[in-house]
């Protein structure tokens, strides 16, 4: 790659100065592996970015993409439809928990979250309850990078950078992770259900009549796989129902099999009022996201006192329900079902659990958590170099055939559903070597 080409691209969520001096490029991908410029294969330890659980270049997806591109490459999203999009909506609704049966399409997780928040506000307004304007998020949450998502989100760096533009009327629940009470938990921790009662405190502070919705990730993925305590989500559901507050699950990561079920809601036994989804719906091949809503939420807009020809919800995107994305989505759902991959993910869960918890006692390992086919490993930061330890583990992995994912000083794992037990065990052994090998820099620079 030429220097001008390298310089032209502004990479997202990346140290561009460091990357341009130490570029890491992949040139192809197939199955559970990426291929580098020098011909090495990297095991995909996070399924792309939680979005490629089927692996890469699945022939049925490639075929569906090409066929749809030749037949109908785009159709207008407003006032016109196409059959692939309607069929995908029906399939997704059929996979969702009972009662959630209407789908609004967007193009990413960020757009899906902002769509869900807008639907929540508009729903209360159309019912004559416009005083419900407050949104409740959670500390350490990641809900994308739209202004709605970063407002209800709880990642400090994201919020600090755009603090002047946060939505008004937003508050936050505490996160559920507590090292002293739940270190090295396997599956759902037994401690922490009481933290849901903080919602009652916010209700008392703001009054329920002002709160439109609560949004949480069933499992907080982007800040290190924070697993909900037993009883926590059930308690949130109970409080929201009692006070007429909508409960939104952000299942951008947990949807489509990551927890061994269609959605995290089903694995965890708690039904929200809306589910935001993205990533796995198209296996990451074509951007797509969306929101699944309850029947009565959808019908509230249809019963508004407006002419039949009038628009009920002033929201949408040029690429909502894109026919190529919909066709790829249908192919992905077929593959999940035909190849039994949600069941495969569930079967691999104990393999990943046993392997990742064997890291307990390794130098600098503070905590290990797992649930479904996902795990997080917290590393003790190097003195004066926050985030550097995990970054060096990532770099070591890249040079030794493992594509790890890091956030701060946490390594996150979410391998493809097509992985073998041997591949998962090899991934953890390479991670063990990386943890043992990396050392602090003599200086604090990234060089």
C-alpha positions in Angstrom: 0.0 0.0 0.0 1.3 3.4 -0.9 1.9 6.1 1.7 -0.7 8.4 0.2 -3.3 5.6 0.4 -2.4 4.9 4.0 -2.6 8.6 5.0 -5.9 9.3 3.3 -8.0 7.1 5.6 -9.0 8.4 9.1 -9.5 5.1 11.0 -12.4 5.0 13.6 -11.6 4.3 17.3 -7.9 3.9 16.4 -4.7 5.7 17.3 -4.1 6.9 13.8 -0.6 8.2 14.5 0.5 4.8 15.8 -1.3 2.8 13.2 0.2 4.7 10.3 3.6 3.9 11.6 2.7 0.2 12.4 -0.1 -0.7 10.0 -1.9 -4.0 10.5 -3.6 -5.1 7.3 -5.7 -8.1 6.3 -6.3 -9.0 2.7 -8.8 -11.8 2.8 -10.9 -14.0 5.1 -12.5 -17.4 4.9 -14.1 -19.5 7.6 -12.9 -18.5 11.0 -9.6 -16.9 9.8 -8.3 -13.7 8.3 -5.3 -13.7 6.0 -2.5 -11.1 6.3 -0.4 -9.5 3.6 2.4 -11.9 4.4 0.2 -14.9 4.1 -0.4 -15.7 7.7 -3.8 -16.8 9.0 -5.3 -15.1 12.1 -8.0 -16.8 14.1 -10.9 -14.4 14.4 -11.2 -14.3 18.2 -14.2 -11.8 18.2 -16.1 -12.8 15.1 -15.0 -9.6 13.3 -16.4 -7.1 15.8 -19.0 -9.4 17.3 -20.7 -9.5 13.8 -19.4 -12.5 11.9 -20.5 -15.6 13.9 -20.8 -17.7 10.7 -17.2 -16.9 9.8 -16.3 -15.4 6.5 -17.1 -16.0 2.8 -19.9 -18.5 3.4 -20.9 -19.6 -0.1 -24.7 -19.3 0.6 -24.2 -15.7 1.6 -21.9 -14.9 -1.3 -24.5 -16.4 -3.6 -27.4 -14.5 -2.1 -25.5 -11.2 -2.3 -24.7 -11.6 -6.0 -28.1 -12.8 -6.9 -29.9 -9.9 -5.2 -27.4 -7.4 -6.7 -28.2 -8.6 -10.2 -32.0 -8.6 -9.5 -32.7 -5.5 -7.4 -29.7 -3.7 -6.1 -31.7 -0.9 -4.5 -35.3 0.2 -3.9 -36.6 3.4 -2.3 -37.1 3.0 1.4 -40.1 5.4 1.6 -43.5 4.7 0.1 -42.1 1.6 -1.8 -41.2 -1.8 -0.6 -39.5 -5.0 -1.8 -40.3 -8.6 -1.0 -36.9 -9.5 0.6 -37.3 -6.9 3.3 -40.8 -8.0 4.2 -39.7 -11.6 4.3 -36.8 -10.8 6.6 -39.0 -8.7 8.9 -41.4 -11.7 9.2 -38.5 -14.1 9.9 -37.0 -11.9 12.6 -40.3 -11.3 14.3 -40.8 -15.1 14.3 -37.5 -15.5 16.2 -38.2 -12.8 18.8 -39.9 -13.4 22.1 -43.7 -13.7 21.9 -45.4 -10.4 21.5 -42.6 -8.6 19.8 -43.8 -8.8 16.2 -43.0 -5.7 14.2 -39.6 -4.7 12.8 -38.2 -1.3 11.8 -35.0 -1.5 9.8 -31.9 0.7 10.2 -28.3 0.3 9.1 -26.3 -0.3 12.2 -26.4 -0.8 15.9 -26.0 2.9 16.5 -29.0 3.7 14.3 -31.0 0.9 15.8 -30.5 2.3 19.3 -31.4 5.9 18.3 -34.4 4.5 16.5 -35.6 2.7 19.6 -35.2 5.8 21.7 -37.1 7.9 19.2 -39.9 5.3 19.1 -40.1 5.3 22.9 -40.5 9.1 23.0 -42.9 9.2 20.1 -45.0 6.3 21.5 -45.7 8.1 24.8 -46.4 11.3 22.9 -48.9 9.7 20.5 -50.7 8.2 23.5 -51.1 11.6 25.0 -48.3 11.1 27.6 -45.7 13.5 26.2 -44.5 14.3 29.7 -42.5 11.1 29.6 -39.3 12.4 28.1 -36.5 11.0 30.3 -34.3 8.1 29.2 -32.4 5.9 31.6 -29.2 4.2 30.6 -26.5 2.5 32.6 -22.8 3.1 33.5 -20.3 1.4 31.3 -22.9 0.8 28.7 -22.2 1.1 25.0 -25.1 2.0 22.8 -23.3 3.2 19.7 -22.1 6.6 18.6 -25.3 8.5 17.8 -26.1 11.4 20.1 -28.9 9.3 21.6 -26.6 6.3 22.1 -23.8 8.2 23.7 -26.2 10.1 26.0 -27.7 6.9 27.4 -24.3 5.1 27.2 -21.9 5.1 30.0 -18.4 5.0 28.4 -16.6 8.1 29.8 -14.4 8.8 26.8 -17.4 8.8 24.4 -19.4 11.1 26.6 -16.6 13.5 27.5 -15.7 14.2 23.9 -19.3 15.4 23.2 -20.5 16.5 26.6 -22.0 19.7 25.3 -24.3 17.9 23.0 -25.7 15.2 25.3 -29.5 14.8 25.3 -31.3 16.5 28.2 -33.3 14.4 30.7 -31.0 11.4 30.8 -29.9 9.5 33.9 -28.0 6.3 34.6 -28.2 3.2 36.6 -25.0 1.9 38.2 -23.2 -0.9 36.3 -23.3 -4.4 37.8 -19.7 -5.4 38.0 -18.0 -5.7 41.4 -14.6 -7.4 41.6 -14.7 -8.1 45.3 -18.2 -9.8 45.0 -18.0 -11.6 41.7 -14.4 -12.2 40.6 -14.0 -15.2 38.3 -17.7 -15.8 38.0 -18.8 -18.5 35.6 -22.0 -17.5 34.0 -24.4 -15.2 35.9 -23.0 -13.9 39.2 -25.1 -14.7 42.3 -24.4 -11.2 43.7 -25.9 -8.0 42.5 -29.7 -8.4 41.8 -30.3 -5.6 44.3 -28.6 -3.1 42.0 -31.8 -3.0 39.9 -33.5 -1.3 42.8 -31.5 1.8 41.9 -34.2 2.3 39.2 -36.7 2.8 42.0 -34.5 5.6 43.4 -34.5 7.3 40.0 -38.2 6.9 39.8 -38.5 8.6 43.2 -36.1 11.3 42.1 -37.7 12.2 38.7 -41.2 10.7 39.1 -42.3 7.8 36.9 -44.6 10.1 34.9 -41.5 11.7 33.3 -39.6 8.5 32.4 -40.1 7.1 28.9 -37.7 4.2 28.7 -34.8 2.3 30.3 -32.2 0.8 27.9 -29.7 -1.9 28.9 -27.6 -4.5 27.2 -28.5 -8.0 28.5 -24.7 -8.6 28.6 -22.5 -5.5 28.3 -20.1 -6.4 25.6 -18.0 -3.5 24.5 -16.8 -2.6 28.0 -15.7 -6.2 28.8 -18.5 -8.8 28.8 -20.3 -7.7 32.0 -22.8 -10.5 32.8 -26.1 -9.6 34.6 -26.5 -11.0 38.1 -29.1 -13.6 38.7 -32.5 -11.8 39.1 -31.2 -8.4 38.0 -33.0 -8.2 34.7 -36.2 -9.7 36.1 -36.2 -7.0 38.7 -35.7 -4.2 36.1 -38.6 -5.7 34.1 -40.9 -5.7 37.2 -40.1 -2.1 38.0 -40.6 -0.9 34.5 -43.9 -2.7 34.2 -45.2 -1.2 37.4 -44.4 2.3 36.4 -45.4 2.2 32.8 -41.7 2.6 31.6 -40.6 0.9 28.4 -37.8 -1.5 28.7 -35.4 -1.7 25.7 -32.8 -4.4 25.3 -29.8 -3.4 23.2 -29.1 -6.8 21.6 -26.7 -5.6 18.9 -24.1 -8.1 20.3 -26.3 -10.7 22.1 -28.8 -11.1 19.3 -28.7 -14.0 16.8 -27.1 -16.7 18.9 -24.2 -15.2 20.9 -25.8 -16.5 24.1 -27.0 -19.8 22.5 -30.5 -18.6 21.8 -32.2 -16.4 19.2 -31.9 -13.4 21.5 -30.5 -12.8 25.0 -34.0 -12.1 26.2 -34.9 -15.7 25.6 -31.7 -17.1 27.2 -32.2 -14.9 30.2 -36.0 -15.3 30.4 -36.9 -11.6 30.4 -39.0 -10.1 27.7 -38.4 -6.4 27.0 -40.8 -4.0 25.1 -38.3 -3.4 22.3 -35.1 -5.1 21.0 -32.4 -3.3 19.1 -30.4 -5.6 16.8 -27.6 -5.4 14.2 -24.3 -7.2 13.6 -25.2 -10.9 13.3 -28.4 -10.4 11.3 -26.3 -10.2 8.1 -23.2 -11.8 9.6 -21.5 -8.5 9.2 -21.4 -8.8 5.4 -23.7 -5.8 4.7 -24.6 -3.2 7.3 -28.0 -3.6 8.8 -29.8 -3.0 12.1 -33.2 -2.6 13.4 -35.7 -2.6 16.2 -38.3 -5.2 17.1 -41.4 -3.8 19.0 -44.5 -5.0 20.7 -47.7 -5.1 18.7 -49.4 -2.5 20.8 -46.5 -0.1 20.3 -46.8 -0.4 16.6 -50.6 -0.1 16.7 -50.5 3.1 18.9 -49.0 5.0 15.9 -51.6 3.5 13.5 -54.5 4.6 15.7 -53.3 8.2 16.1 -55.9 10.8 15.0 -54.3 11.6 11.7 -55.4 11.0 8.0 -54.9 7.5 6.7 -52.4 8.8 4.1 -50.3 10.6 6.7 -46.9 9.4 7.9 -47.2 7.9 11.4 -43.6 8.0 12.4 -41.2 10.7 11.0 -38.1 8.6 11.1 -36.2 6.3 8.7 -33.1 6.1 6.5 -32.3 6.1 2.8 -31.0 2.5 3.2 -33.7 1.2 5.7 -34.5 -2.4 4.6 -32.0 -2.3 1.8 -32.8 -5.3 -0.5 -29.2 -6.6 -0.7 -28.9 -6.4 3.1 -32.3 -8.2 3.4 -31.3 -10.9 1.0 -28.1 -11.5 2.9 -30.0 -11.5 6.2 -32.3 -14.2 4.9 -29.4 -16.3 3.9 -27.7 -15.8 7.2 -30.9 -16.8 9.1 -31.2 -19.9 6.9 -27.6 -20.9 7.7 -28.0 -20.4 11.4 -31.0 -22.7 11.3 -29.9 -25.3 8.8 -26.5 -25.8 10.4 -27.7 -25.6 14.0 -25.3 -22.9 14.9 -27.1 -21.4 17.9 -27.0 -24.9 19.4 -23.4 -25.1 18.4 -22.7 -21.9 20.2 -24.4 -23.2 23.3 -22.4 -26.5 23.1 -19.1 -24.5 22.9 -19.9 -22.4 25.9 -18.5 -24.9 28.5 -15.4 -25.4 26.3 -14.7 -21.7 26.3 -15.6 -21.4 30.0 -13.1 -24.1 31.1 -10.3 -22.7 28.8 -10.7 -19.1 29.7 -10.9 -19.7 33.5 -7.7 -21.6 33.3 -6.1 -18.1 33.0 -6.8 -17.4 36.7 -3.5 -17.0 38.4 -1.6 -15.8 35.3 0.4 -12.6 35.9 -1.7 -9.6 35.9 -5.1 -11.3 35.4 -7.6 -9.6 37.7 -10.8 -11.2 36.6 -12.3 -13.6 34.1 -16.0 -13.6 33.1 -18.0 -15.6 30.6 -21.5 -16.2 29.4 -22.7 -17.8 26.2 -19.9 -17.8 23.6 -18.3 -14.7 25.1 -15.7 -13.9 27.7 -13.8 -11.0 29.2 -10.4 -11.0 30.8 -9.4 -8.0 32.9 -5.7 -7.2 33.1 -3.9 -5.1 35.7 -2.8 -1.9 34.0 0.9 -1.2 33.7 1.8 1.6 36.2 1.2 4.9 34.5 0.1 3.3 31.2 -3.6 2.6 31.3 -4.7 0.5 28.3 -1.2 -0.3 27.2 -1.1 -3.9 28.6 -4.1 -5.1 26.6 -2.9 -3.2 23.5 0.4 -5.1 23.7 -1.4 -8.4 24.1 -3.4 -7.5 21.0 -0.1 -6.7 19.1 1.5 -10.0 20.3 -1.6 -11.9 19.1 -1.5 -10.2 15.7 2.0 -11.4 15.2 1.2 -14.9 16.5 -1.9 -15.7 14.5 -4.7 -14.6 16.9 -6.8 -11.5 16.3 -7.7 -10.5 19.9 -10.0 -7.6 20.7 -9.2 -5.2 23.6 -11.1 -2.4 25.4 -9.0 -0.4 28.0 -7.2 -3.2 29.8 -9.7 -5.9 29.1 -9.4 -8.6 26.4 -12.8 -9.6 25.0 -13.5 -12.9 23.2 -16.4 -13.9 21.1 -15.3 -16.5 18.6 -17.3 -17.6 15.6 -20.0 -20.3 16.1 -18.2 -22.5 13.6 -15.1 -22.7 15.8 -13.9 -26.1 17.0 -13.0 -26.9 20.6 -9.4 -27.2 19.5 -9.4 -23.7 18.0 -10.9 -22.3 21.2 -8.3 -24.0 23.4 -5.5 -22.9 21.0 -6.8 -19.3 21.3 -6.6 -19.4 25.1 -3.1 -20.9 25.1 -1.9 -18.2 22.7 -3.5 -15.6 25.0 -1.8 -17.1 28.0 1.6 -16.8 26.3 0.8 -13.2 25.3 -0.1 -12.3 28.9 3.1 -13.9 30.2 5.2 -12.2 27.5 4.2 -8.5 27.4 6.1 -6.1 29.6 5.7 -2.4 30.4 7.3 0.2 28.0 10.3 2.0 29.3 8.6 5.2 28.1 4.9 6.0 28.0 4.7 6.7 24.3 3.0 4.3 22.0 6.3 3.9 20.1 
